[in-house]
Amino acid sequence: MGARLYVIPASHPATTAELMLRHKGIAYKRTDLLPVVSKGVVRLAGFPGITVPALKIDGSKVQGSRQIARELERLRPEPPLFPADPELRAAVEEAERFGDEELQHPLRQLLWWAVKRDKEPLRSYSEGAHIGIPIGLAMATAAPIIALSARFNEADDEHARRALEALPGLLDRVDEWIAAGVLNGDPLNAADFQIATSIGLAMTMDDLRPAIESRPAASLAKRVVPDYPGHAPAVLPPEWLAPLRGDPETSPR
Ligand SMILES: N[C@@H](CCC(=O)N[C@@H](CS)C(=O)NCC(=O)O)C(=O)O
């Protein structure tokens, strides 16, 4: 089974796809792309959309982490990504949908906001990647990519503050699913791979890690993505972090 996965290094949904390929024991080649450039490359490669992960497998093209989960399950049912029990499967699918539609994007916005403020950490997110040009050159020419990515992802002050306000509630939901046995059980499922990468990415940010590390969500991330690449030193205004400390009333707009 020939497989090629298009990724942006340290992209959380792309890491999800990679983990699921490994879970299935499917050998694959990886094409590492710079953000923004990735959009043109995946279109040129024949995909209908502009995002990663994008997977060519067995002659078909599949884009999107949830779509990839289903295609892998169809092509190679064992070991499964979804539980056989219908009730548990429905819960796993809801957690997976939440991970894709609700959890991924605020973290993407917070990371781009931080990188917009200080681009240097971007280097650490590309560790081990093969982006086709030396990392020094990529860093020297990163400013337009950062500006476009921040705009494309609406990583402005307003959205960053909204993301921080939402984060405790999002983490609570992950912890609840872990307590209910939907996440972090045995074997790992598609929702584990979907959600753990977002938590792993969040924990690379010094601003966010203290609010996560003592939670069950952190155990899931440490189990599934113990070596998530990248490190972003604290850069968010401390008053914006009030919701993470549990004192939203001290955070007036
Ligand atoms: N929800 C989609 C999200 C895909 C997505 O937005 N991927 C980002 C990377 S995390 C992307 O390709 N962005 C284009 C860019 O940064 O230029 C999924 O799970 O596949």
The ligand as an SDF file (V2000), in Angstrom:
LIG
                    3D

 20 19  0  0  0  0  0  0  0  0999 V2000
   -9.6990   20.5720   10.7600 N   0  0  0  0  0  0  0  0  0  0  0  0
   -8.7630   20.2930    9.6960 C   0  0  0  0  0  0  0  0  0  0  0  0
   -7.7340   21.3970    9.8040 C   0  0  0  0  0  0  0  0  0  0  0  0
   -6.7150   21.4430    8.7440 C   0  0  0  0  0  0  0  0  0  0  0  0
   -5.8830   22.7140    8.8670 C   0  0  0  0  0  0  0  0  0  0  0  0
   -6.4210   23.8140    9.0590 O   0  0  0  0  0  0  0  0  0  0  0  0
   -4.5690   22.5560    8.7300 N   0  0  0  0  0  0  0  0  0  0  0  0
   -3.6780   23.6930    8.8090 C   0  0  0  0  0  0  0  0  0  0  0  0
   -2.3970   23.3170    9.5490 C   0  0  0  0  0  0  0  0  0  0  0  0
   -2.7030   22.9760   11.2580 S   0  0  0  0  0  0  0  0  0  0  0  0
   -3.2790   24.1350    7.4250 C   0  0  0  0  0  0  0  0  0  0  0  0
   -3.1390   23.3500    6.5130 O   0  0  0  0  0  0  0  0  0  0  0  0
   -3.0960   25.4420    7.2470 N   0  0  0  0  0  0  0  0  0  0  0  0
   -2.6180   26.0330    6.0110 C   0  0  0  0  0  0  0  0  0  0  0  0
   -1.4990   26.9660    6.2640 C   0  0  0  0  0  0  0  0  0  0  0  0
   -1.0760   27.1260    7.4160 O   0  0  0  0  0  0  0  0  0  0  0  0
   -1.0120   27.5600    5.2990 O   0  0  0  0  0  0  0  0  0  0  0  0
   -8.1590   18.8970    9.8820 C   0  0  0  0  0  0  0  0  0  0  0  0
   -8.2580   18.3330   10.9800 O   0  0  0  0  0  0  0  0  0  0  0  0
   -7.6350   18.3460    8.9030 O   0  0  0  0  0  0  0  0  0  0  0  0
  1  2  1  0
  2  3  1  0
  2 18  1  0
  3  4  1  0
  4  5  1  0
  5  6  2  0
  5  7  1  0
  7  8  1  0
  8  9  1  0
  8 11  1  0
  9 10  1  0
 11 12  2  0
 11 13  1  0
 13 14  1  0
 14 15  1  0
 15 16  2  0
 15 17  1  0
 18 19  2  0
 18 20  1  0
M  END
$$$$
